[in-house]
Amino acid sequence: MDSKPPLIVPRAQHNISRANISANALKVLQRLHNSGFQAYLVGGCVRDLLLGHEPKDFDVATDATPEQVRGIFRNCRLIGRRFRLAHVHFGEEVIEVATFRAGHDQAESGGKLNDEGMIVRDNVYGTLEDDAWRRDFTVNALYYNIADFSLVDYTGGLGDLEFGRLRMIGEPFQRMREDPVRMLRAVRFAGKLGFRIDDQAEDAIIKLGYLMDEVPSARLFDEVVKLFHTGYAEDVFGLLRHYDLFRYLFPETDELLGHQLDQFPYNFVAKALASTAQRVREDKPVNPAFLYAAMLWEPVRTRAEVLRDQGLHPQRAMEEAAERVIAEQVRITAIPKRISQQSREIWELQDRLMFRGGKRAIRLFEQKRFRAGYDFLVLRNASGEYGLQELTDWWTRFQEVGDVERHAMMRAIDAERTNKGNTVEDDYAGNSIHYVPGGYDDDAPPQSQYDKRHHDQGETTGPTGNKRRRRPPRKRRSRAPRSGA
């Protein structure tokens, strides 16, 4: 650790104004200061304010312990085991308060590393200077002092900010061995800020990528969401591929990206990320389920094709492919079940959207995941996946018109299907999913005018085409009351 005194920039010489700081963050800073503790804004919020960006959240650093912070704020909760933090809640806004931390000397109480040099516990409290030198990048080690509204810079972060350079604090190989996720953070910040990664840090990323296999899968899930929900997902994706880190997050997708045809599936992944980034920039909600559905679509699609070629029904092939791909992916990034289930529903809708006759289109349109499934179809078509233009146009128009024209569109599909004389087998070849495990779906659109007539009368046809009439429900006999009752 360098013992040089910090650079202090007085309020008159920097552009951070309290008008641009969250009112709740100012309350936390002022109350800590009034209680006799040091209090600073720190990290990404200071960096973004200096760059003229609007911070996503505000973090506070202090010499108060987590327990002391909780004693000051009734609306405070303590979280974390590896990093003990205080969260001060103001409705939906949470201000994170961290105690100054020192380096990772195992001899000190509270700090612990494993045999590979990775940090497994990090509750070593220290001074403001200690806290600055233990952070990852210089541009994230800038402090805004509420006492006199000055900036404090121990690591040269202000100079790196000016030159657009992302430089790691300390020796990059050692710091990335301590926490391999710092490699992902370097890529995320470089993509988000448009900064160049320092040569030494870049060399460490290239040579230590294999350490990503040691990161817990639950933590990698969180990092993946942070990487691609930044608003600059396309740039981050390009950097992950450039530094060969993408394969540690999505190995099956990475392998298939190396065997692309006419820029597919690369175009699909890139367009999905561009769409997600645009929604983030417009402050629209984004769902990790759609992100994972896009990232894993090519493995699922490829496996489903193989299973169909082996004789498995298209619907069952899709389900089986999704099951296998998700099972392998969760070992790398622990996708919560609610997220993986939504991704499956998006994939399954791709087949179901192909069948629009009868009342099926209305039922699909009313489903909760319809919009996500439709957006996914649009992306597939825009990325060059063959044969989807007519289907995409049809569903686009279906959403734009009223009920009368929607029913007319569905009748036109039924008429076209009848004129072609399609059989159930023809529909399967077209990836329809009227088959259900154990038989045929009676709710599917009738196969012909004959079937339509008898379908309405309670008749169905079996797999061989033989007609069978549904047995009417039996009437229960009413018994006369027994005498003497």
Secondary structure as GFF3:
##gff-version 3
##sequence-region A 1 485
A	DSSP	beta_strand	7	9	.	.	.	ID=ss1
A	DSSP	three_ten_helix	11	13	.	.	.	ID=ss2
A	DSSP	three_ten_helix	18	20	.	.	.	ID=ss3
A	DSSP	alpha_helix	23	34	.	.	.	ID=ss4
A	DSSP	beta_strand	39	42	.	.	.	ID=ss5
A	DSSP	alpha_helix	44	51	.	.	.	ID=ss6
A	DSSP	beta_strand	59	62	.	.	.	ID=ss7
A	DSSP	alpha_helix	66	72	.	.	.	ID=ss8
A	DSSP	beta_strand	76	79	.	.	.	ID=ss9
A	DSSP	beta_strand	85	90	.	.	.	ID=ss10
A	DSSP	beta_strand	93	99	.	.	.	ID=ss11
A	DSSP	beta_strand	111	113	.	.	.	ID=ss12
A	DSSP	beta_strand	119	122	.	.	.	ID=ss13
A	DSSP	alpha_helix	128	133	.	.	.	ID=ss14
A	DSSP	three_ten_helix	138	140	.	.	.	ID=ss15
A	DSSP	beta_strand	142	145	.	.	.	ID=ss16
A	DSSP	beta_strand	151	153	.	.	.	ID=ss17
A	DSSP	alpha_helix	157	163	.	.	.	ID=ss18
A	DSSP	beta_strand	165	166	.	.	.	ID=ss19
A	DSSP	alpha_helix	172	178	.	.	.	ID=ss20
A	DSSP	alpha_helix	181	193	.	.	.	ID=ss21
A	DSSP	beta_strand	196	197	.	.	.	ID=ss22
A	DSSP	alpha_helix	199	208	.	.	.	ID=ss23
A	DSSP	three_ten_helix	209	214	.	.	.	ID=ss24
A	DSSP	alpha_helix	217	228	.	.	.	ID=ss25
A	DSSP	alpha_helix	233	242	.	.	.	ID=ss26
A	DSSP	alpha_helix	246	249	.	.	.	ID=ss27
A	DSSP	alpha_helix	251	257	.	.	.	ID=ss28
A	DSSP	alpha_helix	266	281	.	.	.	ID=ss29
A	DSSP	alpha_helix	288	295	.	.	.	ID=ss30
A	DSSP	alpha_helix	297	309	.	.	.	ID=ss31
A	DSSP	alpha_helix	314	329	.	.	.	ID=ss32
A	DSSP	alpha_helix	337	352	.	.	.	ID=ss33
A	DSSP	alpha_helix	360	365	.	.	.	ID=ss34
A	DSSP	alpha_helix	370	382	.	.	.	ID=ss35
A	DSSP	alpha_helix	389	400	.	.	.	ID=ss36
A	DSSP	alpha_helix	403	420	.	.	.	ID=ss37
A	DSSP	alpha_helix	424	429	.	.	.	ID=ss38
A	DSSP	beta_strand	435	436	.	.	.	ID=ss39
A	DSSP	beta_strand	439	440	.	.	.	ID=ss40
A	DSSP	alpha_helix	449	456	.	.	.	ID=ss41
A	DSSP	beta_strand	459	461	.	.	.	ID=ss42
A	DSSP	beta_strand	467	469	.	.	.	ID=ss43
###
